[in-house]
Amino acid sequence: MSATLPFIISGGPGSGKTTLLEALGNEGYDVYPEIPRLLIEEQSKLEGGVLPWQQLGLFADMCFEKMLVQRNKAQLSEQLSFVDRAIPDVCAYLSFGELPVSETIGSEAANGYQKVVLFCKPTLETYVQDDVRPYPFEEALSIHESLCDTYQNLGYRVVDVPLMSVAKRVEFVLNLCKNQLTTDVIAIQVSKEC
């Protein structure tokens, strides 16, 4: 595992991911925004814009292209970097919508990120329904479970970020990520000695 690969923060809608990433950014770490949310905001302003609840397949393709560029940029970071959702999320949303996942998207989803993924779960305390997040709370939980399953099926290890203050969440995430990188460096050194 390379220190230059970004960590993914994912989970169901309305789980506090964006707030957590903003706090990590305020601490000086490289953070990358949630592509699907940016696309929804952009597309909803266009007449005939592509929205996931109307044209999921086309929307997923748009997300994939932008997430690929974002991942490649994040890999150039010389410090811990974090992305708000990633290519595996595209796979999960396609599966949730009962649409096929292309071989290209599936292949890219399994590579290029740290294998430990931080998951935030929506709760009644964190969930707010809005124009960009039109799902009822129960559907947000179903999406969360689909995301967890998809990440695990792609070979990632999902770690739940406990619901606590933003400062405590940042501390939890940084400790976990730094410990993971240290463990991976030791494992690589040991395997080279064998």
C-alpha positions as CSV (number, residue, x, y, z in Angstrom):
1,M,0.0,0.0,0.0
2,S,1.4,3.4,-1.0
3,A,1.2,6.5,1.2
4,T,0.3,8.4,-2.0
5,L,-2.9,6.5,-2.5
6,P,-5.9,8.4,-1.2
7,F,-8.2,7.2,1.6
8,I,-11.9,7.0,0.7
9,I,-14.5,8.4,3.1
10,S,-17.9,6.9,2.1
11,G,-21.2,5.9,3.5
12,G,-24.9,6.6,3.0
13,P,-26.2,10.1,2.1
14,G,-26.4,12.5,5.0
15,S,-23.9,10.8,7.3
16,G,-21.5,13.7,7.9
17,K,-18.9,12.8,5.3
18,T,-18.6,16.3,3.9
19,T,-18.3,17.9,7.3
20,L,-15.6,15.5,8.2
21,L,-13.6,16.1,5.0
22,E,-13.9,19.9,5.5
23,A,-12.4,19.5,9.0
24,L,-9.6,17.4,7.6
25,G,-9.0,20.1,5.0
26,N,-8.9,22.7,7.7
27,E,-6.1,20.6,9.4
28,G,-4.0,21.0,6.2
29,Y,-4.7,17.6,4.6
30,D,-5.5,17.2,0.9
31,V,-9.3,16.6,0.5
32,Y,-11.3,16.2,-2.7
33,P,-15.0,17.0,-2.9
34,E,-17.9,14.6,-3.6
35,I,-18.3,14.4,-7.4
36,P,-21.9,13.2,-7.4
37,R,-23.1,16.1,-5.3
38,L,-21.2,18.6,-7.5
39,L,-22.7,17.0,-10.6
40,I,-26.2,17.0,-9.2
41,E,-25.9,20.7,-8.3
42,E,-24.5,21.5,-11.8
43,Q,-27.0,19.3,-13.7
44,S,-30.1,20.4,-11.8
45,K,-29.5,24.0,-13.1
46,L,-29.6,22.8,-16.8
47,E,-32.7,22.2,-18.8
48,G,-32.8,18.4,-19.4
49,G,-29.8,17.9,-17.0
50,V,-28.7,14.4,-16.2
51,L,-29.8,13.4,-12.6
52,P,-29.3,10.0,-11.0
53,W,-33.0,9.5,-10.1
54,Q,-33.9,9.9,-13.8
55,Q,-30.9,8.7,-15.8
56,L,-28.7,6.7,-13.4
57,G,-26.6,5.0,-16.0
58,L,-25.6,8.2,-17.8
59,F,-25.1,10.0,-14.5
60,A,-22.8,7.1,-13.3
61,D,-20.7,7.4,-16.4
62,M,-20.2,11.1,-15.8
63,C,-19.3,10.5,-12.2
64,F,-16.8,7.7,-13.2
65,E,-15.0,10.0,-15.6
66,K,-14.6,12.8,-13.1
67,M,-13.7,10.4,-10.2
68,L,-11.0,8.9,-12.4
69,V,-9.4,12.3,-12.9
70,Q,-9.8,13.1,-9.2
71,R,-8.2,9.8,-8.1
72,N,-5.2,10.4,-10.4
73,K,-4.8,13.9,-9.0
74,A,-5.1,12.7,-5.4
75,Q,-2.4,10.0,-6.1
76,L,0.1,12.9,-6.7
77,S,-0.3,14.2,-3.1
78,E,2.7,14.0,-0.9
79,Q,0.7,13.8,2.3
80,L,-2.4,12.0,3.5
81,S,-5.3,12.7,1.1
82,F,-9.0,11.9,1.3
83,V,-11.7,11.7,-1.3
84,D,-15.4,12.1,-0.6
85,R,-16.9,9.1,-2.3
86,A,-14.9,7.2,-5.0
87,I,-15.3,4.9,-8.0
88,P,-16.6,2.0,-5.9
89,D,-19.6,4.2,-5.0
90,V,-20.5,4.2,-8.7
91,C,-20.6,0.4,-8.7
92,A,-22.8,0.4,-5.6
93,Y,-25.3,3.0,-7.0
94,L,-25.5,1.1,-10.3
95,S,-26.1,-2.2,-8.4
96,F,-28.6,-0.5,-6.1
97,G,-30.4,0.8,-9.2
98,E,-30.2,-2.8,-10.7
99,L,-28.0,-1.6,-13.6
100,P,-24.9,-3.5,-14.8
101,V,-21.4,-2.3,-13.9
102,S,-19.1,-2.2,-16.9
103,E,-15.8,-4.1,-16.8
104,T,-13.9,-0.8,-17.0
105,I,-15.7,0.8,-14.0
106,G,-15.4,-2.5,-12.0
107,S,-11.6,-2.8,-12.7
108,E,-10.9,0.9,-11.8
109,A,-13.0,0.6,-8.7
110,A,-10.8,-2.1,-7.2
111,N,-7.5,-0.2,-7.6
112,G,-5.8,3.1,-6.9
113,Y,-7.1,3.7,-3.3
114,Q,-6.0,2.7,0.2
115,K,-7.6,-0.7,1.0
116,V,-9.0,0.7,4.3
117,V,-12.2,2.7,3.7
118,L,-13.7,5.0,6.3
119,F,-17.5,4.7,6.5
120,C,-19.9,7.2,8.0
121,K,-23.5,5.9,8.6
122,P,-26.5,8.2,8.3
123,T,-28.4,8.7,11.6
124,L,-31.5,10.7,12.4
125,E,-29.1,13.2,14.0
126,T,-27.1,13.7,10.8
127,Y,-29.6,13.1,8.0
128,V,-31.2,16.1,6.3
129,Q,-33.3,15.6,3.1
130,D,-32.8,18.3,0.5
131,D,-32.9,18.8,-3.3
132,V,-29.5,17.1,-3.8
133,R,-30.4,14.3,-1.3
134,P,-34.1,13.6,-2.0
135,Y,-34.1,10.1,-0.4
136,P,-36.2,9.3,2.7
137,F,-34.0,8.3,5.7
138,E,-34.8,4.6,5.3
139,E,-33.5,4.6,1.7
140,A,-30.4,6.4,2.8
141,L,-29.8,3.4,5.2
142,S,-30.4,1.0,2.3
143,I,-27.9,2.8,0.2
144,H,-25.4,2.7,3.0
145,E,-25.7,-1.1,3.3
146,S,-25.3,-1.4,-0.5
147,L,-22.2,0.7,-0.4
148,C,-20.7,-1.4,2.5
149,D,-21.4,-4.6,0.6
150,T,-19.9,-3.3,-2.7
151,Y,-16.7,-2.1,-1.0
152,Q,-16.2,-5.4,0.8
153,N,-16.9,-7.4,-2.4
154,L,-14.2,-5.3,-4.1
155,G,-11.7,-6.3,-1.5
156,Y,-11.7,-3.2,0.7
157,R,-11.8,-3.3,4.5
158,V,-14.6,-1.1,5.8
159,V,-14.1,0.7,9.1
160,D,-17.0,2.5,10.7
161,V,-16.3,6.1,11.9
162,P,-18.2,6.4,15.2
163,L,-20.7,9.2,15.6
164,M,-19.1,11.8,17.8
165,S,-17.9,15.4,17.6
166,V,-16.2,16.5,14.4
167,A,-12.9,17.0,16.2
168,K,-13.1,13.5,17.7
169,R,-14.0,12.0,14.2
170,V,-10.9,13.8,12.7
171,E,-8.7,12.4,15.5
172,F,-10.1,8.9,14.9
173,V,-9.6,9.1,11.2
174,L,-6.0,10.4,11.4
175,N,-5.0,7.9,14.0
176,L,-6.4,5.0,12.0
177,C,-4.9,6.2,8.7
178,K,-1.4,6.8,10.1
179,N,-1.5,3.5,11.9
180,Q,-2.5,1.7,8.8
181,L,0.3,3.3,6.8
182,T,2.8,2.4,9.5
183,T,1.6,-1.2,9.6
184,D,1.8,-1.5,5.8
185,V,5.4,-0.1,5.7
186,I,6.4,-2.7,8.3
187,A,4.7,-5.5,6.4
188,I,6.5,-4.5,3.2
189,Q,9.9,-4.4,5.0
190,V,9.2,-7.9,6.5
191,S,8.2,-9.3,3.1
192,K,11.4,-8.0,1.5
193,E,13.5,-9.7,4.2
194,C,12.0,-13.1,3.5
